[in-house]
Amino acid sequence: MADVRSLLKNERAARRIQHQYASYSTGGLSCTICHLQMKDVLWDGHLRSAGHMMRVEKEGTSKKRKANDEEGEETTRKRSKPANGLPDGFFDRQGETIEMPSRPATPSKPVAKVDEDEWAAFEADIATAEAEVKQANDAVISAPAMMTADIVKEESVALDVEGEKEDAARKMEEELEEMESLEARVKRLREKREELRKRAVVAVVAAEKEVAEKEEEEDDDEDEDDEDGF
């Protein structure tokens, strides 16, 4: 029975989710990036959920931005720091007068004449583009809603299956415990029967011994009577 229980425990351990965001530190399965606890069967659906994918993408972007910032700061420090601490040619340029070139005057921009027909066509193109963008956004929003419904349905079915498996495993453990209890009871009954058998044997031996002693006494009495008759 102990071997069967050990096999059940090993099977449960083998079914644990192996993933970079999966953790069993709280006893059950949890997502370290979303900070959510869930059943093992819901893990695949959770990985496909919009919330999880958005957090993963956000974390990846944050790590990439941080690495780029650190690399940029390091490059800037290396470029801005000369070998002797001063800009190149600092001592050579002392005493020289640096003349700044005068900035040319900015010519005035000519005023463009607006074509009303062209402007109306431009506004129509903008309105059409905005309508297409809105339609695309509505399609994108409705698609995750359908995916979410499918995921919820799939998770519900998987949850039912997992519940049936857990119920079957729990029932098996209860049956094993009941069998162990019955085996212990049978063992006690056998020990008690053996004890009663030994007592019966002792009682039979004692009774036979008592009968033999009485017969021997009766024989002695008969011998004495015979001697008295002579």
HUVEN-V139388 format. One record per residue. PHI is phi in whole degrees, -180 to 180 (NA if undefined). NEAR is the number of other C-alpha atoms within 10 Angstrom. D_FIRST is the distance of its C-alpha to the first C-alpha in Angstrom with 1 decimal. Layout:
phi=PHI near=NEAR d_first=D_FIRST
phi=PHI near=NEAR d_first=D_FIRST
//
This chain:
phi=NA near=11 d_first=0.0
phi=-63 near=9 d_first=3.8
phi=-65 near=8 d_first=5.4
phi=-65 near=12 d_first=5.2
phi=-63 near=13 d_first=6.4
phi=-62 near=11 d_first=8.7
phi=-64 near=12 d_first=9.9
phi=-64 near=15 d_first=10.8
phi=-65 near=11 d_first=12.6
phi=-64 near=11 d_first=14.3
phi=-66 near=11 d_first=15.4
phi=-65 near=10 d_first=16.9
phi=-65 near=10 d_first=18.7
phi=-70 near=10 d_first=20.1
phi=-84 near=9 d_first=21.5
phi=-66 near=14 d_first=23.6
phi=-73 near=17 d_first=27.4
phi=-107 near=9 d_first=29.3
phi=-154 near=9 d_first=32.9
phi=-65 near=9 d_first=35.7
phi=-102 near=14 d_first=35.9
phi=-91 near=18 d_first=32.2
phi=-144 near=18 d_first=30.6
phi=-118 near=13 d_first=27.4
phi=-66 near=8 d_first=29.1
phi=-92 near=8 d_first=28.9
phi=102 near=8 d_first=25.2
phi=-113 near=13 d_first=26.0
phi=-75 near=20 d_first=28.2
phi=-144 near=21 d_first=31.9
phi=-94 near=19 d_first=35.1
phi=-72 near=13 d_first=36.9
phi=-88 near=13 d_first=40.3
phi=-100 near=14 d_first=40.1
phi=57 near=9 d_first=38.2
phi=-126 near=10 d_first=36.1
phi=-100 near=18 d_first=32.4
phi=-159 near=12 d_first=30.8
phi=-74 near=14 d_first=27.8
phi=-60 near=17 d_first=26.9
phi=-70 near=20 d_first=28.2
phi=-90 near=20 d_first=31.5
phi=-64 near=19 d_first=32.1
phi=-61 near=12 d_first=34.1
phi=-65 near=16 d_first=36.2
phi=-65 near=19 d_first=36.9
phi=-63 near=14 d_first=38.1
phi=-89 near=13 d_first=40.6
phi=-71 near=16 d_first=41.8
phi=-64 near=14 d_first=45.4
phi=-63 near=11 d_first=44.7
phi=-66 near=16 d_first=42.2
phi=-63 near=14 d_first=44.6
phi=-68 near=11 d_first=47.5
phi=-68 near=13 d_first=45.8
phi=-63 near=16 d_first=44.9
phi=-65 near=11 d_first=48.4
phi=-65 near=12 d_first=49.9
phi=-66 near=13 d_first=47.9
phi=-64 near=12 d_first=48.9
phi=-65 near=12 d_first=52.5
phi=-63 near=12 d_first=52.5
phi=-65 near=12 d_first=51.1
phi=-66 near=12 d_first=53.7
phi=-64 near=12 d_first=56.5
phi=-64 near=12 d_first=55.6
phi=-66 near=12 d_first=55.6
phi=-66 near=12 d_first=58.9
phi=-62 near=12 d_first=60.4
phi=-64 near=12 d_first=59.4
phi=-66 near=11 d_first=60.8
phi=-66 near=12 d_first=64.0
phi=-63 near=12 d_first=64.6
phi=-65 near=11 d_first=64.1
phi=-65 near=11 d_first=66.6
phi=-64 near=11 d_first=69.1
phi=-63 near=10 d_first=69.0
phi=-68 near=11 d_first=69.6
phi=-75 near=9 d_first=72.6
phi=-80 near=11 d_first=74.2
phi=-106 near=11 d_first=74.2
phi=-74 near=11 d_first=77.0
phi=-64 near=9 d_first=77.1
phi=-99 near=7 d_first=79.8
phi=88 near=8 d_first=78.8
phi=-124 near=11 d_first=81.8
phi=-61 near=11 d_first=82.5
phi=-62 near=11 d_first=84.0
phi=74 near=8 d_first=87.8
phi=-63 near=8 d_first=87.9
phi=-74 near=9 d_first=90.8
phi=-70 near=8 d_first=92.6
phi=-90 near=10 d_first=93.0
phi=-67 near=8 d_first=94.4
phi=89 near=7 d_first=97.9
phi=-85 near=7 d_first=97.6
phi=-100 near=7 d_first=98.2
phi=-94 near=7 d_first=95.7
phi=-96 near=6 d_first=97.2
phi=-92 near=6 d_first=95.1
phi=-67 near=6 d_first=96.2
phi=-71 near=6 d_first=97.4
phi=-81 near=6 d_first=95.1
phi=-67 near=6 d_first=96.9
phi=-66 near=6 d_first=97.5
phi=-76 near=6 d_first=95.0
phi=-68 near=6 d_first=96.8
phi=-71 near=6 d_first=96.6
phi=-79 near=6 d_first=94.4
phi=-71 near=6 d_first=96.2
phi=-80 near=6 d_first=95.3
phi=-80 near=6 d_first=93.7
phi=-86 near=6 d_first=94.9
phi=-88 near=8 d_first=92.2
phi=-89 near=8 d_first=92.3
phi=-62 near=9 d_first=91.3
phi=-65 near=9 d_first=90.2
phi=-66 near=10 d_first=88.0
phi=-65 near=11 d_first=86.6
phi=-65 near=11 d_first=85.8
phi=-66 near=11 d_first=84.1
phi=-64 near=12 d_first=82.1
phi=-64 near=12 d_first=80.9
phi=-65 near=12 d_first=80.0
phi=-64 near=12 d_first=77.8
phi=-63 near=12 d_first=76.1
phi=-62 near=12 d_first=75.4
phi=-65 near=12 d_first=74.0
phi=-64 near=12 d_first=71.7
phi=-63 near=12 d_first=70.5
phi=-64 near=12 d_first=69.7
phi=-66 near=12 d_first=67.7
phi=-64 near=12 d_first=65.8
phi=-63 near=12 d_first=65.0
phi=-64 near=12 d_first=63.8
phi=-65 near=12 d_first=61.6
phi=-64 near=12 d_first=60.1
phi=-63 near=11 d_first=59.4
phi=-67 near=12 d_first=57.6
phi=-66 near=11 d_first=55.5
phi=-70 near=11 d_first=54.6
phi=-71 near=12 d_first=53.7
phi=-63 near=12 d_first=51.5
phi=-60 near=13 d_first=49.1
phi=-64 near=13 d_first=49.0
phi=-67 near=11 d_first=48.0
phi=-62 near=14 d_first=45.4
phi=-63 near=16 d_first=44.0
phi=-63 near=12 d_first=43.7
phi=-64 near=13 d_first=42.0
phi=-65 near=18 d_first=39.5
phi=-62 near=16 d_first=38.8
phi=-64 near=12 d_first=38.2
phi=-65 near=15 d_first=35.9
phi=-65 near=19 d_first=34.0
phi=-64 near=14 d_first=33.8
phi=-64 near=14 d_first=32.3
phi=-64 near=17 d_first=29.8
phi=-65 near=16 d_first=28.9
phi=-63 near=13 d_first=28.2
phi=-64 near=13 d_first=26.0
phi=-64 near=16 d_first=24.0
phi=-63 near=14 d_first=23.7
phi=-65 near=12 d_first=22.4
phi=-64 near=12 d_first=19.8
phi=-65 near=12 d_first=18.7
phi=-63 near=12 d_first=18.8
phi=-65 near=12 d_first=16.6
phi=-66 near=13 d_first=14.0
phi=-65 near=12 d_first=14.3
phi=-64 near=12 d_first=14.2
phi=-64 near=15 d_first=11.0
phi=-63 near=16 d_first=9.4
phi=-63 near=12 d_first=11.5
phi=-65 near=12 d_first=10.4
phi=-64 near=16 d_first=6.7
phi=-63 near=13 d_first=8.3
phi=-65 near=12 d_first=10.8
phi=-65 near=13 d_first=8.8
phi=-63 near=14 d_first=7.5
phi=-64 near=12 d_first=11.2
phi=-66 near=12 d_first=12.5
phi=-63 near=12 d_first=10.9
phi=-65 near=12 d_first=12.4
phi=-66 near=12 d_first=15.6
phi=-61 near=12 d_first=15.9
phi=-63 near=12 d_first=15.7
phi=-63 near=12 d_first=18.4
phi=-65 near=12 d_first=20.5
phi=-65 near=12 d_first=20.5
phi=-63 near=12 d_first=21.6
phi=-66 near=12 d_first=24.2
phi=-63 near=12 d_first=25.4
phi=-64 near=12 d_first=25.8
phi=-65 near=12 d_first=27.8
phi=-65 near=12 d_first=30.0
phi=-63 near=12 d_first=30.6
phi=-64 near=12 d_first=31.8
phi=-63 near=12 d_first=34.0
phi=-64 near=12 d_first=35.5
phi=-63 near=12 d_first=36.3
phi=-63 near=12 d_first=38.0
phi=-66 near=12 d_first=39.9
phi=-64 near=12 d_first=41.1
phi=-62 near=12 d_first=42.3
phi=-64 near=12 d_first=44.1
phi=-66 near=12 d_first=45.7
phi=-63 near=12 d_first=46.8
phi=-65 near=12 d_first=48.2
phi=-65 near=12 d_first=50.1
phi=-63 near=12 d_first=51.5
phi=-63 near=12 d_first=52.7
phi=-65 near=12 d_first=54.4
phi=-65 near=12 d_first=56.2
phi=-62 near=12 d_first=57.4
phi=-66 near=12 d_first=58.6
phi=-66 near=12 d_first=60.5
phi=-65 near=12 d_first=62.0
phi=-63 near=12 d_first=63.2
phi=-64 near=12 d_first=64.8
phi=-66 near=12 d_first=66.6
phi=-65 near=12 d_first=67.9
phi=-64 near=11 d_first=69.2
phi=-66 near=11 d_first=71.0
phi=-65 near=11 d_first=72.6
phi=-64 near=10 d_first=73.8
phi=-66 near=9 d_first=75.4
phi=-68 near=8 d_first=77.1
phi=-70 near=6 d_first=78.6
phi=-77 near=5 d_first=80.3
//
